[in-house]
Amino acid sequence: MDAAISAMVALGTGDTIQIQRLKKRKLVLKDRIQHLEDQIVPDIIA
């Protein structure tokens, strides 16, 4: 996704709304991945 966003910005092919939506989608996916990783790895306080 980073590559797609960077390419759109560099080439000027995407409008700002489309780029903002991709960035927001990227953040949502990143948050979901982090949440799933937190569920898998136990939170052990040493």
PyMOL Python script that loads the backbone (N, CA, C, O; Angstrom):
from pymol import cmd

cmd.read_pdbstr("""\
ATOM      1  N   MET A   1       0.810  -1.188   0.000  1.00  0.00           N
ATOM      2  CA  MET A   1       0.000   0.000   0.000  1.00  0.00           C
ATOM      3  C   MET A   1       0.856   1.255   0.000  1.00  0.00           C
ATOM      4  O   MET A   1       0.516   2.254  -0.635  1.00  0.00           O
ATOM      5  N   ASP A   2       1.971   1.193   0.721  1.00  0.00           N
ATOM      6  CA  ASP A   2       2.875   2.344   0.729  1.00  0.00           C
ATOM      7  C   ASP A   2       3.345   2.680  -0.676  1.00  0.00           C
ATOM      8  O   ASP A   2       3.405   3.846  -1.066  1.00  0.00           O
ATOM      9  N   ALA A   3       3.678   1.634  -1.434  1.00  0.00           N
ATOM     10  CA  ALA A   3       4.168   1.839  -2.790  1.00  0.00           C
ATOM     11  C   ALA A   3       3.090   2.455  -3.675  1.00  0.00           C
ATOM     12  O   ALA A   3       3.375   3.336  -4.486  1.00  0.00           O
ATOM     13  N   ALA A   4       1.866   1.996  -3.520  1.00  0.00           N
ATOM     14  CA  ALA A   4       0.770   2.529  -4.323  1.00  0.00           C
ATOM     15  C   ALA A   4       0.517   4.001  -4.001  1.00  0.00           C
ATOM     16  O   ALA A   4       0.328   4.818  -4.901  1.00  0.00           O
ATOM     17  N   ILE A   5       0.517   4.325  -2.719  1.00  0.00           N
ATOM     18  CA  ILE A   5       0.297   5.714  -2.303  1.00  0.00           C
ATOM     19  C   ILE A   5       1.437   6.599  -2.798  1.00  0.00           C
ATOM     20  O   ILE A   5       1.201   7.688  -3.322  1.00  0.00           O
ATOM     21  N   SER A   6       2.656   6.134  -2.634  1.00  0.00           N
ATOM     22  CA  SER A   6       3.816   6.915  -3.079  1.00  0.00           C
ATOM     23  C   SER A   6       3.793   7.133  -4.581  1.00  0.00           C
ATOM     24  O   SER A   6       4.111   8.222  -5.061  1.00  0.00           O
ATOM     25  N   ALA A   7       3.417   6.098  -5.326  1.00  0.00           N
ATOM     26  CA  ALA A   7       3.358   6.218  -6.783  1.00  0.00           C
ATOM     27  C   ALA A   7       2.283   7.209  -7.206  1.00  0.00           C
ATOM     28  O   ALA A   7       2.487   8.000  -8.126  1.00  0.00           O
ATOM     29  N   MET A   8       1.145   7.162  -6.535  1.00  0.00           N
ATOM     30  CA  MET A   8       0.067   8.091  -6.887  1.00  0.00           C
ATOM     31  C   MET A   8       0.479   9.534  -6.609  1.00  0.00           C
ATOM     32  O   MET A   8       0.169  10.436  -7.387  1.00  0.00           O
ATOM     33  N   VAL A   9       1.174   9.742  -5.503  1.00  0.00           N
ATOM     34  CA  VAL A   9       1.622  11.095  -5.167  1.00  0.00           C
ATOM     35  C   VAL A   9       2.694  11.554  -6.142  1.00  0.00           C
ATOM     36  O   VAL A   9       2.655  12.682  -6.633  1.00  0.00           O
ATOM     37  N   ALA A  10       3.651  10.676  -6.422  1.00  0.00           N
ATOM     38  CA  ALA A  10       4.767  11.043  -7.300  1.00  0.00           C
ATOM     39  C   ALA A  10       4.305  11.317  -8.726  1.00  0.00           C
ATOM     40  O   ALA A  10       4.772  12.256  -9.370  1.00  0.00           O
ATOM     41  N   LEU A  11       3.388  10.490  -9.210  1.00  0.00           N
ATOM     42  CA  LEU A  11       2.931  10.635 -10.589  1.00  0.00           C
ATOM     43  C   LEU A  11       1.785  11.630 -10.728  1.00  0.00           C
ATOM     44  O   LEU A  11       1.468  12.082 -11.828  1.00  0.00           O
ATOM     45  N   GLY A  12       1.178  11.957  -9.611  1.00  0.00           N
ATOM     46  CA  GLY A  12       0.059  12.895  -9.649  1.00  0.00           C
ATOM     47  C   GLY A  12      -1.177  12.292 -10.287  1.00  0.00           C
ATOM     48  O   GLY A  12      -2.018  13.020 -10.813  1.00  0.00           O
ATOM     49  N   THR A  13      -1.301  10.958 -10.248  1.00  0.00           N
ATOM     50  CA  THR A  13      -2.429  10.298 -10.905  1.00  0.00           C
ATOM     51  C   THR A  13      -3.676  10.241 -10.029  1.00  0.00           C
ATOM     52  O   THR A  13      -4.789  10.160 -10.549  1.00  0.00           O
ATOM     53  N   GLY A  14      -3.508  10.282  -8.716  1.00  0.00           N
ATOM     54  CA  GLY A  14      -4.661  10.191  -7.826  1.00  0.00           C
ATOM     55  C   GLY A  14      -5.054  11.547  -7.291  1.00  0.00           C
ATOM     56  O   GLY A  14      -4.211  12.416  -7.070  1.00  0.00           O
ATOM     57  N   ASP A  15      -6.353  11.716  -7.084  1.00  0.00           N
ATOM     58  CA  ASP A  15      -6.791  12.965  -6.469  1.00  0.00           C
ATOM     59  C   ASP A  15      -6.582  12.879  -4.959  1.00  0.00           C
ATOM     60  O   ASP A  15      -6.359  11.799  -4.412  1.00  0.00           O
ATOM     61  N   THR A  16      -6.653  14.004  -4.309  1.00  0.00           N
ATOM     62  CA  THR A  16      -6.337  14.049  -2.881  1.00  0.00           C
ATOM     63  C   THR A  16      -7.298  13.210  -2.045  1.00  0.00           C
ATOM     64  O   THR A  16      -6.893  12.617  -1.046  1.00  0.00           O
ATOM     65  N   ILE A  17      -8.560  13.156  -2.443  1.00  0.00           N
ATOM     66  CA  ILE A  17      -9.535  12.363  -1.688  1.00  0.00           C
ATOM     67  C   ILE A  17      -9.196  10.882  -1.777  1.00  0.00           C
ATOM     68  O   ILE A  17      -9.272  10.163  -0.781  1.00  0.00           O
ATOM     69  N   GLN A  18      -8.825  10.428  -2.959  1.00  0.00           N
ATOM     70  CA  GLN A  18      -8.466   9.027  -3.133  1.00  0.00           C
ATOM     71  C   GLN A  18      -7.211   8.674  -2.327  1.00  0.00           C
ATOM     72  O   GLN A  18      -7.138   7.604  -1.723  1.00  0.00           O
ATOM     73  N   ILE A  19      -6.245   9.561  -2.319  1.00  0.00           N
ATOM     74  CA  ILE A  19      -5.008   9.331  -1.562  1.00  0.00           C
ATOM     75  C   ILE A  19      -5.311   9.312  -0.065  1.00  0.00           C
ATOM     76  O   ILE A  19      -4.779   8.470   0.658  1.00  0.00           O
ATOM     77  N   GLN A  20      -6.153  10.221   0.405  1.00  0.00           N
ATOM     78  CA  GLN A  20      -6.530  10.247   1.818  1.00  0.00           C
ATOM     79  C   GLN A  20      -7.259   8.971   2.218  1.00  0.00           C
ATOM     80  O   GLN A  20      -7.037   8.444   3.308  1.00  0.00           O
ATOM     81  N   ARG A  21      -8.132   8.471   1.338  1.00  0.00           N
ATOM     82  CA  ARG A  21      -8.846   7.224   1.634  1.00  0.00           C
ATOM     83  C   ARG A  21      -7.887   6.047   1.729  1.00  0.00           C
ATOM     84  O   ARG A  21      -8.032   5.195   2.605  1.00  0.00           O
ATOM     85  N   LEU A  22      -6.908   5.996   0.831  1.00  0.00           N
ATOM     86  CA  LEU A  22      -5.920   4.915   0.884  1.00  0.00           C
ATOM     87  C   LEU A  22      -5.101   4.984   2.164  1.00  0.00           C
ATOM     88  O   LEU A  22      -4.828   3.955   2.782  1.00  0.00           O
ATOM     89  N   LYS A  23      -4.706   6.188   2.565  1.00  0.00           N
ATOM     90  CA  LYS A  23      -3.937   6.339   3.792  1.00  0.00           C
ATOM     91  C   LYS A  23      -4.759   5.909   5.005  1.00  0.00           C
ATOM     92  O   LYS A  23      -4.240   5.253   5.908  1.00  0.00           O
ATOM     93  N   LYS A  24      -6.041   6.278   5.025  1.00  0.00           N
ATOM     94  CA  LYS A  24      -6.906   5.885   6.130  1.00  0.00           C
ATOM     95  C   LYS A  24      -7.087   4.370   6.144  1.00  0.00           C
ATOM     96  O   LYS A  24      -7.057   3.751   7.207  1.00  0.00           O
ATOM     97  N   ARG A  25      -7.275   3.775   4.979  1.00  0.00           N
ATOM     98  CA  ARG A  25      -7.432   2.315   4.876  1.00  0.00           C
ATOM     99  C   ARG A  25      -6.172   1.617   5.381  1.00  0.00           C
ATOM    100  O   ARG A  25      -6.248   0.589   6.054  1.00  0.00           O
ATOM    101  N   LYS A  26      -5.016   2.185   5.048  1.00  0.00           N
ATOM    102  CA  LYS A  26      -3.743   1.620   5.500  1.00  0.00           C
ATOM    103  C   LYS A  26      -3.673   1.632   7.032  1.00  0.00           C
ATOM    104  O   LYS A  26      -3.260   0.647   7.644  1.00  0.00           O
ATOM    105  N   LEU A  27      -4.074   2.736   7.639  1.00  0.00           N
ATOM    106  CA  LEU A  27      -4.045   2.834   9.099  1.00  0.00           C
ATOM    107  C   LEU A  27      -5.009   1.852   9.748  1.00  0.00           C
ATOM    108  O   LEU A  27      -4.687   1.262  10.779  1.00  0.00           O
ATOM    109  N   VAL A  28      -6.198   1.668   9.153  1.00  0.00           N
ATOM    110  CA  VAL A  28      -7.170   0.724   9.683  1.00  0.00           C
ATOM    111  C   VAL A  28      -6.606  -0.686   9.629  1.00  0.00           C
ATOM    112  O   VAL A  28      -6.724  -1.440  10.594  1.00  0.00           O
ATOM    113  N   LEU A  29      -5.990  -1.049   8.498  1.00  0.00           N
ATOM    114  CA  LEU A  29      -5.400  -2.379   8.371  1.00  0.00           C
ATOM    115  C   LEU A  29      -4.253  -2.575   9.351  1.00  0.00           C
ATOM    116  O   LEU A  29      -4.097  -3.649   9.931  1.00  0.00           O
ATOM    117  N   LYS A  30      -3.456  -1.536   9.529  1.00  0.00           N
ATOM    118  CA  LYS A  30      -2.342  -1.614  10.473  1.00  0.00           C
ATOM    119  C   LYS A  30      -2.854  -1.843  11.901  1.00  0.00           C
ATOM    120  O   LYS A  30      -2.283  -2.634  12.651  1.00  0.00           O
ATOM    121  N   ASP A  31      -3.927  -1.147  12.267  1.00  0.00           N
ATOM    122  CA  ASP A  31      -4.529  -1.317  13.589  1.00  0.00           C
ATOM    123  C   ASP A  31      -5.096  -2.725  13.765  1.00  0.00           C
ATOM    124  O   ASP A  31      -4.954  -3.321  14.834  1.00  0.00           O
ATOM    125  N   ARG A  32      -5.738  -3.262  12.722  1.00  0.00           N
ATOM    126  CA  ARG A  32      -6.281  -4.622  12.793  1.00  0.00           C
ATOM    127  C   ARG A  32      -5.175  -5.645  12.973  1.00  0.00           C
ATOM    128  O   ARG A  32      -5.301  -6.569  13.777  1.00  0.00           O
ATOM    129  N   ILE A  33      -4.096  -5.484  12.230  1.00  0.00           N
ATOM    130  CA  ILE A  33      -2.966  -6.404  12.344  1.00  0.00           C
ATOM    131  C   ILE A  33      -2.393  -6.351  13.751  1.00  0.00           C
ATOM    132  O   ILE A  33      -2.096  -7.391  14.340  1.00  0.00           O
ATOM    133  N   GLN A  34      -2.237  -5.158  14.291  1.00  0.00           N
ATOM    134  CA  GLN A  34      -1.704  -5.013  15.649  1.00  0.00           C
ATOM    135  C   GLN A  34      -2.625  -5.668  16.675  1.00  0.00           C
ATOM    136  O   GLN A  34      -2.161  -6.316  17.613  1.00  0.00           O
ATOM    137  N   HIS A  35      -3.921  -5.495  16.491  1.00  0.00           N
ATOM    138  CA  HIS A  35      -4.885  -6.101  17.409  1.00  0.00           C
ATOM    139  C   HIS A  35      -4.791  -7.627  17.351  1.00  0.00           C
ATOM    140  O   HIS A  35      -4.808  -8.285  18.391  1.00  0.00           O
ATOM    141  N   LEU A  36      -4.693  -8.194  16.152  1.00  0.00           N
ATOM    142  CA  LEU A  36      -4.575  -9.648  16.009  1.00  0.00           C
ATOM    143  C   LEU A  36      -3.270 -10.159  16.615  1.00  0.00           C
ATOM    144  O   LEU A  36      -3.251 -11.212  17.252  1.00  0.00           O
ATOM    145  N   GLU A  37      -2.186  -9.420  16.420  1.00  0.00           N
ATOM    146  CA  GLU A  37      -0.910  -9.817  17.011  1.00  0.00           C
ATOM    147  C   GLU A  37      -0.985  -9.782  18.532  1.00  0.00           C
ATOM    148  O   GLU A  37      -0.418 -10.646  19.202  1.00  0.00           O
ATOM    149  N   ASP A  38      -1.676  -8.797  19.076  1.00  0.00           N
ATOM    150  CA  ASP A  38      -1.825  -8.696  20.530  1.00  0.00           C
ATOM    151  C   ASP A  38      -2.630  -9.874  21.079  1.00  0.00           C
ATOM    152  O   ASP A  38      -2.385 -10.320  22.199  1.00  0.00           O
ATOM    153  N   GLN A  39      -3.577 -10.375  20.308  1.00  0.00           N
ATOM    154  CA  GLN A  39      -4.365 -11.524  20.733  1.00  0.00           C
ATOM    155  C   GLN A  39      -3.532 -12.803  20.724  1.00  0.00           C
ATOM    156  O   GLN A  39      -3.715 -13.676  21.572  1.00  0.00           O
ATOM    157  N   ILE A  40      -2.618 -12.908  19.764  1.00  0.00           N
ATOM    158  CA  ILE A  40      -1.809 -14.111  19.621  1.00  0.00           C
ATOM    159  C   ILE A  40      -0.704 -14.152  20.673  1.00  0.00           C
ATOM    160  O   ILE A  40      -0.499 -15.177  21.322  1.00  0.00           O
ATOM    161  N   VAL A  41       0.001 -13.046  20.841  1.00  0.00           N
ATOM    162  CA  VAL A  41       1.132 -12.990  21.767  1.00  0.00           C
ATOM    163  C   VAL A  41       0.612 -12.581  23.140  1.00  0.00           C
ATOM    164  O   VAL A  41       0.012 -11.515  23.280  1.00  0.00           O
ATOM    165  N   PRO A  42       0.831 -13.398  24.137  1.00  0.00           N
ATOM    166  CA  PRO A  42       0.363 -13.035  25.486  1.00  0.00           C
ATOM    167  C   PRO A  42       1.133 -11.846  26.045  1.00  0.00           C
ATOM    168  O   PRO A  42       2.319 -11.664  25.769  1.00  0.00           O
ATOM    169  N   ASP A  43       0.443 -11.054  26.824  1.00  0.00           N
ATOM    170  CA  ASP A  43       1.042  -9.880  27.443  1.00  0.00           C
ATOM    171  C   ASP A  43       1.619 -10.297  28.801  1.00  0.00           C
ATOM    172  O   ASP A  43       0.921 -10.301  29.815  1.00  0.00           O
ATOM    173  N   ILE A  44       2.894 -10.642  28.794  1.00  0.00           N
ATOM    174  CA  ILE A  44       3.542 -11.124  30.014  1.00  0.00           C
ATOM    175  C   ILE A  44       4.382 -10.001  30.606  1.00  0.00           C
ATOM    176  O   ILE A  44       5.273  -9.466  29.947  1.00  0.00           O
ATOM    177  N   ILE A  45       4.093  -9.654  31.840  1.00  0.00           N
ATOM    178  CA  ILE A  45       4.891  -8.642  32.517  1.00  0.00           C
ATOM    179  C   ILE A  45       5.960  -9.366  33.329  1.00  0.00           C
ATOM    180  O   ILE A  45       5.665 -10.139  34.240  1.00  0.00           O
ATOM    181  N   ALA A  46       7.198  -9.091  32.969  1.00  0.00           N
ATOM    182  CA  ALA A  46       8.306  -9.796  33.639  1.00  0.00           C
ATOM    183  C   ALA A  46       8.795  -9.029  34.844  1.00  0.00           C
ATOM    184  O   ALA A  46       9.720  -9.472  35.525  1.00  0.00           O
TER     185      ALA A  46
END
""", "prot")
cmd.dss("prot")
cmd.show_as("cartoon", "prot")
cmd.util.cbc("prot")
cmd.orient("prot")
